[in-house]
């Protein structure tokens, strides 16, 4: 990972345009190729970013100090450096990934055993399908034979959608699996996470923990 603290301005050109005026900011360049620009607030959320796969070109000669990040869709993130205050690189190695709590781990196990919960004709490929950036909770196929990656959370929030997006980017580079679509599954899915997932073509599925365990609720039913 490369960490750069610099006074800079940032311009994004793509489906929309956006401009960040000059200010001190943190720029993260990760091993997966992603580039994100952060301020000293907003917790983990960047001001602007470019997800992999993308390429970073640092300017030379007449455009020295200008970084241009381009993704596969041709969108550009242009960072104009005015003053670099810090520039360092660190080798983090392969991350072991987030260890799920008991409920998430049990949800994964139950859903794998009852994969038809996602729809008729679904078949399991495997649980914990390993990628270069961590394991996908469940990899399966739908009734049409298309590969589906499932990310499972107890509470579905934006960071879970981002995590699944990164997995899908990698999985769709494998010709033996592509095309791969995603399902974001959780006991509760926050509205913002649902909007982001829908925008990225990811389906959302609310999981009923008791139903997966085969426990009937105590509500009266007509049928």
Secondary structure, DSSP 8 states (H G I E B T S, - for coil): -EEEEEEEEEEEESSSEEEEEEEEEEEEE-TTS-EEEE-SSSTT--SEEE-SSEEEEE--GGGTTEEEEEETT--EEEEEEEEEEEEEE------------HHHHHHHHHHHHTGGGG-TT-EEEEEEEEETTEEEEEEEE-TT--EEEEEEEEEE-HHHHHHHHHHHHHHTT-TTT-SEEEEEEEEEE-HHHHHHHHHTT-EEEE--HHHHTT---SS----
